[in-house]
Amino acid sequence: MRRGLLAEYESQGALVEAAKTLRDAGYRRLDALTPSPSDEVCDALALPRSRLPFVTGAGAAIGGALAYLLLWWTQVVDYPLNVGGRPDHPWPAFVPLTFETAVLFGGVATFVGFFVACGLPRLWHPLFEVDGIERASVDRFVLLVDAEDPRFEATETRARLDETAPRRVASFGEGEGA
C-alpha cells in the first residue's frame, strides 16, 4: 500500500464497523493499524489466512530430506562400515539428526518467510509522513484504503469514510487519487 486514504478512530468497535461498511460497499484492499492484535478487526477486514505455515512445513520437509539423504549417502552408499554386525541401512540411527535438521530448516524458513512477507526491513513508508500516525501503536485505530482498490475514487471514498464518523480522514502517499 503506497498511497491511499486513512481514517482514524477512537475505539476498536468504531474501526470494525467502518471496515464492515467499506467491505459491504465493495472495497477489498483495506488494512488496519491497531495498538494490539484483534480478531474482530481481522474478521471485519476478511484477511486471508497466512501462508507462513506452508513455508515452515516446506522448509522442515526439505531440511529433513536433505539430512536423511546426507546420512544415507555417507553411511550406506559412499563409505559403508560393517562394525559389530550392524545393518547396512540403520535408519533408526538417522532419526535424531533428521528431526533436528528439519526443525532447524523449518525455523530458518519461518524467519526468512516472515521478513519477505512483511517486506522488511522497510526503512521508509509513505504512511510515516502522516502527522500523528505513531499514535496507532498507542491508543488510536486506523483504517487504510489502498488507492489501487478497484472501487477507490478519492472523493467518493473520502465521503464514505466521513460517513463512519472518524476523528479525521487523511491521504498518504504520492500521486493522483490520494
C-alpha positions, -999 to +999 in steps of 0.1 A: +000+000+000+019+030-013-009+056-014-045+060-004-067+073+024-067+067+061-094+072+088-085+074+125-110+061+151-112+064+189-122+028+195-118-007+181-156-010+177-158+020+155-129+007+134-147-027+130-179-010+120-162+012+094-143-018+080-175-037+076-192-007+060-164-004+034-163-042+028-200-041+021-196-013-003-172-034-023-137-023-011-113-052-009-078-036-004-082-025+032-058-026+061-058-015+097-033-003+123-042-011+159-023-009+192-029-046+199-038-076+178-076-080+173-095-110+159-126-087+154-106-064+131-091-093+111-126-107+107-140-074+096-112-069+070-117-105+058-080-111+057-068-143+041-050-169+062-013-167+064+008-188+041+036-189+066+027-224+079+032-238+044+066-221+042+076-236+076+064-271+065+082-269+032+114-258+050+112-286+075+105-312+049+134-301+028+157-300+058+147-334+070+150-349+035+185-334+030+197-346+064+184-381+058+199-382+023+233-370+036+233-397+063+222-424+039+248-414+012+277-412+036+270-443+057+252-466+033+265-458-002+298-439-001+316-454+029+297-483+045+313-498+076+304-532+089+311-529+126+296-553+151+272-568+125+250-536+122+226-535+093+236-519+060+209-492+064+205-483+101+176-459+097+168-456+135+202-440+140+193-414+114+161-402+131+175-378+157+197-358+133+169-358+106+145-344+132+168-317+144+177-306+109+140-305+100+134-282+130+163-260+121+153-256+084+117-250+094+127-223+119+150-206+094+123-208+066+098-192+090+122-164+099+130-156+063+094-161+051+081-137+077+105-109+067+098-114+030+061-115+035+062-082+056+086-065+031+111-060+059+134-043+065+114-012+055+133+019+063+106+043+050+069+042+040+046+070+028+025+063+059+053+075+081+048+111+068+013+114+082+012+135+113+002+115+144+004+081+127+026+069+156-005+071+179-018+040+160+006+019+181-005+036+214-042+045+215-057+050+180-073+027+155-065+035+118-083+021+088-064+023+055-079+022+020-055+014-008-056+037-039-051+006-060-085-008-049-108-011-080-136+008-061-113+036-050-122+071-062-107+098-040-138+120-033-163+091-031-141+071-008-134+101+014-172+107+016-178+070+026-151+073+053-166+106+066-200+087+070-183+064+095-176+093+119-138+091+122-117+115+142-100+125+109-095+114+073-062+120+056-044+110+025-010+094+023+015+087-005+023+105-037+005+108-069-031+113-080-060+098-063-047+100-028 
